[in-house]
Amino acid sequence: MSRKIIFGVLFSAWLILIIFLSVWPGASTTIQQDVSEFHWDWLEHFAFYFILTLLYIIWRFDRKLSIPVPEFIFFLIAGLIFSWLI
């Protein structure tokens, strides 16, 4: 299998996991936190979307290790809209 196919599948699977964990009732638990405590859910969100971005970048790199700028801008805008909708 080529690298593009492997990382395309990993990206798609990770995206489906994010969707599942975001919309499935009871998949996440709400923990009451004191305001002075660290917000672990923010760290979880950052980690999940950071991994999604890394998988996308590795998947879409070409031989020159670059991604076309319009494609990357589209990915960023689509990612923001996706995360807002979820």
VMD Tcl script that builds the backbone (N, CA, C; Angstrom):
set m [mol new atoms 258]
animate dup $m
set s [atomselect $m all]
$s set {name element resname resid chain x y z} {
  {N N MET 1 A 0.839 -1.191 0.000}
  {CA C MET 1 A 0.000 0.000 0.000}
  {C C MET 1 A 0.874 1.240 0.000}
  {N N SER 2 A 0.425 2.268 -0.678}
  {CA C SER 2 A 1.209 3.493 -0.711}
  {C C SER 2 A 0.950 4.329 0.545}
  {N N ARG 3 A 1.876 5.232 0.790}
  {CA C ARG 3 A 1.781 6.113 1.955}
  {C C ARG 3 A 0.513 6.961 1.887}
  {N N LYS 4 A 0.169 7.444 0.703}
  {CA C LYS 4 A -1.023 8.300 0.557}
  {C C LYS 4 A -2.292 7.547 0.945}
  {N N ILE 5 A -2.398 6.298 0.540}
  {CA C ILE 5 A -3.595 5.513 0.869}
  {C C ILE 5 A -3.669 5.252 2.364}
  {N N ILE 6 A -2.544 4.869 2.969}
  {CA C ILE 6 A -2.517 4.568 4.402}
  {C C ILE 6 A -2.922 5.790 5.217}
  {N N PHE 7 A -2.317 6.939 4.929}
  {CA C PHE 7 A -2.632 8.134 5.715}
  {C C PHE 7 A -4.006 8.703 5.362}
  {N N GLY 8 A -4.488 8.466 4.144}
  {CA C GLY 8 A -5.853 8.848 3.801}
  {C C GLY 8 A -6.864 8.057 4.611}
  {N N VAL 9 A -6.598 6.757 4.771}
  {CA C VAL 9 A -7.483 5.905 5.580}
  {C C VAL 9 A -7.401 6.304 7.049}
  {N N LEU 10 A -6.185 6.554 7.554}
  {CA C LEU 10 A -6.028 6.976 8.953}
  {C C LEU 10 A -6.728 8.312 9.211}
  {N N PHE 11 A -6.582 9.251 8.282}
  {CA C PHE 11 A -7.253 10.543 8.416}
  {C C PHE 11 A -8.770 10.351 8.469}
  {N N SER 12 A -9.298 9.545 7.556}
  {CA C SER 12 A -10.749 9.306 7.509}
  {C C SER 12 A -11.244 8.614 8.776}
  {N N ALA 13 A -10.487 7.631 9.254}
  {CA C ALA 13 A -10.880 6.918 10.471}
  {C C ALA 13 A -10.863 7.853 11.678}
  {N N TRP 14 A -9.844 8.696 11.771}
  {CA C TRP 14 A -9.745 9.637 12.894}
  {C C TRP 14 A -10.888 10.647 12.838}
  {N N LEU 15 A -11.234 11.101 11.636}
  {CA C LEU 15 A -12.343 12.036 11.469}
  {C C LEU 15 A -13.654 11.386 11.902}
  {N N ILE 16 A -13.872 10.146 11.520}
  {CA C ILE 16 A -15.079 9.422 11.928}
  {C C ILE 16 A -15.113 9.246 13.441}
  {N N LEU 17 A -13.952 8.965 14.051}
  {CA C LEU 17 A -13.885 8.838 15.511}
  {C C LEU 17 A -14.262 10.145 16.197}
  {N N ILE 18 A -13.764 11.264 15.676}
  {CA C ILE 18 A -14.104 12.563 16.254}
  {C C ILE 18 A -15.613 12.815 16.143}
  {N N ILE 19 A -16.174 12.535 14.980}
  {CA C ILE 19 A -17.614 12.721 14.796}
  {C C ILE 19 A -18.387 11.831 15.763}
  {N N PHE 20 A -18.003 10.569 15.854}
  {CA C PHE 20 A -18.686 9.627 16.743}
  {C C PHE 20 A -18.644 10.098 18.191}
  {N N LEU 21 A -17.454 10.475 18.663}
  {CA C LEU 21 A -17.322 10.899 20.060}
  {C C LEU 21 A -18.028 12.225 20.331}
  {N N SER 22 A -18.205 13.028 19.287}
  {CA C SER 22 A -18.841 14.331 19.466}
  {C C SER 22 A -20.360 14.255 19.481}
  {N N VAL 23 A -20.944 13.359 18.707}
  {CA C VAL 23 A -22.401 13.359 18.570}
  {C C VAL 23 A -23.090 12.174 19.238}
  {N N TRP 24 A -22.371 11.144 19.607}
  {CA C TRP 24 A -22.985 9.971 20.235}
  {C C TRP 24 A -23.395 10.329 21.663}
  {N N PRO 25 A -24.676 10.141 22.014}
  {CA C PRO 25 A -25.111 10.476 23.375}
  {C C PRO 25 A -24.404 9.590 24.405}
  {N N GLY 26 A -23.843 10.211 25.391}
  {CA C GLY 26 A -23.184 9.461 26.462}
  {C C GLY 26 A -21.758 9.046 26.155}
  {N N ALA 27 A -21.230 9.394 24.979}
  {CA C ALA 27 A -19.855 9.021 24.647}
  {C C ALA 27 A -18.863 9.833 25.464}
  {N N SER 28 A -19.249 11.030 25.824}
  {CA C SER 28 A -18.377 11.841 26.665}
  {C C SER 28 A -19.088 12.082 27.990}
  {N N THR 29 A -18.299 12.247 29.015}
  {CA C THR 29 A -18.870 12.509 30.327}
  {C C THR 29 A -18.536 13.931 30.731}
  {N N THR 30 A -19.469 14.567 31.365}
  {CA C THR 30 A -19.255 15.917 31.855}
  {C C THR 30 A -18.843 15.831 33.317}
  {N N ILE 31 A -17.703 16.399 33.590}
  {CA C ILE 31 A -17.176 16.389 34.953}
  {C C ILE 31 A -17.275 17.809 35.492}
  {N N GLN 32 A -17.854 17.942 36.656}
  {CA C GLN 32 A -17.934 19.252 37.288}
  {C C GLN 32 A -16.535 19.650 37.760}
  {N N GLN 33 A -16.103 20.826 37.329}
  {CA C GLN 33 A -14.779 21.299 37.683}
  {C C GLN 33 A -14.884 22.628 38.426}
  {N N ASP 34 A -13.929 22.827 39.293}
  {CA C ASP 34 A -13.793 24.124 39.929}
  {C C ASP 34 A -13.185 25.063 38.882}
  {N N VAL 35 A -13.553 26.321 38.922}
  {CA C VAL 35 A -13.072 27.290 37.938}
  {C C VAL 35 A -11.554 27.399 37.967}
  {N N SER 36 A -10.934 27.199 39.120}
  {CA C SER 36 A -9.485 27.344 39.222}
  {C C SER 36 A -8.740 26.121 38.696}
  {N N GLU 37 A -9.442 25.026 38.416}
  {CA C GLU 37 A -8.788 23.821 37.928}
  {C C GLU 37 A -8.504 23.919 36.438}
  {N N PHE 38 A -7.561 23.090 35.996}
  {CA C PHE 38 A -7.208 23.022 34.583}
  {C C PHE 38 A -8.347 22.378 33.792}
  {N N HIS 39 A -8.656 22.895 32.628}
  {CA C HIS 39 A -9.737 22.367 31.791}
  {C C HIS 39 A -9.194 21.240 30.907}
  {N N TRP 40 A -9.331 20.008 31.355}
  {CA C TRP 40 A -8.815 18.852 30.624}
  {C C TRP 40 A -9.543 18.662 29.303}
  {N N ASP 41 A -10.808 19.054 29.230}
  {CA C ASP 41 A -11.534 18.884 27.974}
  {C C ASP 41 A -10.952 19.758 26.860}
  {N N TRP 42 A -10.396 20.918 27.214}
  {CA C TRP 42 A -9.753 21.762 26.212}
  {C C TRP 42 A -8.516 21.062 25.655}
  {N N LEU 43 A -7.760 20.436 26.536}
  {CA C LEU 43 A -6.575 19.701 26.102}
  {C C LEU 43 A -6.958 18.522 25.208}
  {N N GLU 44 A -8.039 17.832 25.558}
  {CA C GLU 44 A -8.511 16.719 24.730}
  {C C GLU 44 A -8.917 17.212 23.338}
  {N N HIS 45 A -9.677 18.296 23.278}
  {CA C HIS 45 A -10.083 18.837 21.981}
  {C C HIS 45 A -8.870 19.242 21.151}
  {N N PHE 46 A -7.939 19.937 21.779}
  {CA C PHE 46 A -6.734 20.359 21.066}
  {C C PHE 46 A -5.984 19.145 20.536}
  {N N ALA 47 A -5.806 18.111 21.354}
  {CA C ALA 47 A -5.061 16.921 20.952}
  {C C ALA 47 A -5.744 16.211 19.782}
  {N N PHE 48 A -7.064 16.043 19.842}
  {CA C PHE 48 A -7.778 15.341 18.771}
  {C C PHE 48 A -7.678 16.098 17.447}
  {N N TYR 49 A -7.874 17.406 17.478}
  {CA C TYR 49 A -7.802 18.184 16.240}
  {C C TYR 49 A -6.360 18.361 15.770}
  {N N PHE 50 A -5.398 18.393 16.682}
  {CA C PHE 50 A -3.985 18.461 16.303}
  {C C PHE 50 A -3.571 17.184 15.578}
  {N N ILE 51 A -3.983 16.039 16.096}
  {CA C ILE 51 A -3.683 14.763 15.437}
  {C C ILE 51 A -4.363 14.714 14.072}
  {N N LEU 52 A -5.604 15.190 13.980}
  {CA C LEU 52 A -6.306 15.225 12.696}
  {C C LEU 52 A -5.523 16.074 11.688}
  {N N THR 53 A -5.021 17.222 12.121}
  {CA C THR 53 A -4.248 18.095 11.240}
  {C C THR 53 A -2.948 17.433 10.815}
  {N N LEU 54 A -2.256 16.783 11.740}
  {CA C LEU 54 A -1.017 16.086 11.379}
  {C C LEU 54 A -1.273 14.987 10.355}
  {N N LEU 55 A -2.330 14.215 10.545}
  {CA C LEU 55 A -2.659 13.159 9.588}
  {C C LEU 55 A -2.969 13.748 8.213}
  {N N TYR 56 A -3.669 14.872 8.185}
  {CA C TYR 56 A -3.972 15.525 6.915}
  {C C TYR 56 A -2.696 15.989 6.222}
  {N N ILE 57 A -1.819 16.635 6.974}
  {CA C ILE 57 A -0.579 17.159 6.380}
  {C C ILE 57 A 0.279 16.026 5.844}
  {N N ILE 58 A 0.442 14.965 6.607}
  {CA C ILE 58 A 1.250 13.827 6.143}
  {C C ILE 58 A 0.601 13.187 4.913}
  {N N TRP 59 A -0.713 13.110 4.909}
  {CA C TRP 59 A -1.445 12.512 3.786}
  {C C TRP 59 A -1.288 13.332 2.511}
  {N N ARG 60 A -1.367 14.653 2.604}
  {CA C ARG 60 A -1.413 15.511 1.424}
  {C C ARG 60 A -0.056 16.030 0.953}
  {N N PHE 61 A 1.041 15.804 1.708}
  {CA C PHE 61 A 2.372 16.232 1.256}
  {C C PHE 61 A 2.700 15.632 -0.094}
  {N N ASP 62 A 3.383 16.398 -0.943}
  {CA C ASP 62 A 3.892 15.836 -2.180}
  {C C ASP 62 A 5.392 15.580 -2.021}
  {N N ARG 63 A 6.056 15.249 -3.093}
  {CA C ARG 63 A 7.488 14.921 -3.020}
  {C C ARG 63 A 8.348 16.104 -2.578}
  {N N LYS 64 A 7.876 17.317 -2.783}
  {CA C LYS 64 A 8.602 18.522 -2.370}
  {C C LYS 64 A 8.275 18.920 -0.931}
  {N N LEU 65 A 7.515 18.088 -0.238}
  {CA C LEU 65 A 7.073 18.362 1.138}
  {C C LEU 65 A 6.292 19.663 1.230}
  {N N SER 66 A 5.391 19.852 0.288}
  {CA C SER 66 A 4.542 21.046 0.327}
  {C C SER 66 A 3.099 20.651 0.011}
  {N N ILE 67 A 2.209 21.499 0.423}
  {CA C ILE 67 A 0.785 21.356 0.144}
  {C C ILE 67 A 0.373 22.625 -0.590}
  {N N PRO 68 A -0.395 22.523 -1.671}
  {CA C PRO 68 A -0.848 23.748 -2.348}
  {C C PRO 68 A -1.593 24.665 -1.377}
  {N N VAL 69 A -1.255 25.936 -1.416}
  {CA C VAL 69 A -1.818 26.911 -0.476}
  {C C VAL 69 A -3.349 26.948 -0.527}
  {N N PRO 70 A -3.978 26.987 -1.703}
  {CA C PRO 70 A -5.451 27.009 -1.703}
  {C C PRO 70 A -6.059 25.768 -1.040}
  {N N GLU 71 A -5.437 24.616 -1.247}
  {CA C GLU 71 A -5.946 23.392 -0.618}
  {C C GLU 71 A -5.818 23.466 0.901}
  {N N PHE 72 A -4.693 23.980 1.401}
  {CA C PHE 72 A -4.489 24.078 2.846}
  {C C PHE 72 A -5.439 25.097 3.463}
  {N N ILE 73 A -5.663 26.214 2.781}
  {CA C ILE 73 A -6.615 27.215 3.284}
  {C C ILE 73 A -8.016 26.626 3.328}
  {N N PHE 74 A -8.386 25.870 2.279}
  {CA C PHE 74 A -9.686 25.205 2.271}
  {C C PHE 74 A -9.801 24.242 3.450}
  {N N PHE 75 A -8.731 23.474 3.732}
  {CA C PHE 75 A -8.740 22.545 4.865}
  {C C PHE 75 A -8.939 23.290 6.183}
  {N N LEU 76 A -8.245 24.405 6.361}
  {CA C LEU 76 A -8.392 25.172 7.605}
  {C C LEU 76 A -9.809 25.707 7.770}
  {N N ILE 77 A -10.364 26.271 6.704}
  {CA C ILE 77 A -11.723 26.802 6.777}
  {C C ILE 77 A -12.723 25.676 7.018}
  {N N ALA 78 A -12.565 24.561 6.293}
  {CA C ALA 78 A -13.465 23.410 6.477}
  {C C ALA 78 A -13.339 22.859 7.889}
  {N N GLY 79 A -12.121 22.839 8.437}
  {CA C GLY 79 A -11.906 22.353 9.804}
  {C C GLY 79 A -12.575 23.240 10.835}
  {N N LEU 80 A -12.512 24.539 10.638}
  {CA C LEU 80 A -13.168 25.456 11.571}
  {C C LEU 80 A -14.687 25.305 11.506}
  {N N ILE 81 A -15.213 25.208 10.303}
  {CA C ILE 81 A -16.663 25.033 10.156}
  {C C ILE 81 A -17.086 23.693 10.752}
  {N N PHE 82 A -16.318 22.637 10.482}
  {CA C PHE 82 A -16.610 21.304 11.013}
  {C C PHE 82 A -16.627 21.313 12.542}
  {N N SER 83 A -15.585 21.891 13.142}
  {CA C SER 83 A -15.517 21.893 14.604}
  {C C SER 83 A -16.627 22.760 15.204}
  {N N TRP 84 A -17.011 23.820 14.524}
  {CA C TRP 84 A -18.096 24.668 15.021}
  {C C TRP 84 A -19.433 23.916 14.942}
  {N N LEU 85 A -19.658 23.191 13.837}
  {CA C LEU 85 A -20.908 22.450 13.686}
  {C C LEU 85 A -21.009 21.282 14.671}
  {N N ILE 86 A -19.902 20.632 14.929}
  {CA C ILE 86 A -19.912 19.490 15.852}
  {C C ILE 86 A -20.121 20.013 17.253}
}
mol reanalyze $m
mol bondsrecalc $m
mol representation Tube
mol addrep $m
